[in-house]
């Protein structure tokens, strides 16, 4: 299992985006389940709605993409350690949303798949492995 950030799934969904880390996570999810904090659901939908508003995708594409994402094995964690989330957000100047992904990966001892630069830096500082950088 590995931690999955909405930025990675958004990359999969947007036809004009490509990223090696996202590609690695796409291969990984075919072999093992991913896990994300409950905020993932909202973040992904917000990214897709924003992409619609900017004319990058259509409403029909959003609907189809969400069906495809729903077929992936992405477990939802609804039990964050609130103190750790706030501590990580403070220590690394992350949003609470981003800190929730880091907290989950750290608490469960998982690699994290993310494209967010601040979250990548914080994961490295916290010694959380990153999908695509594992040796």
Beta strands, then each sheet from edge to edge (+ up, - down):
strand 1: 2-4
strand 2: 34-37
strand 3: 74-77
strand 4: 112-113
sheet 1: 3+ 2+ 1+ 4+
end
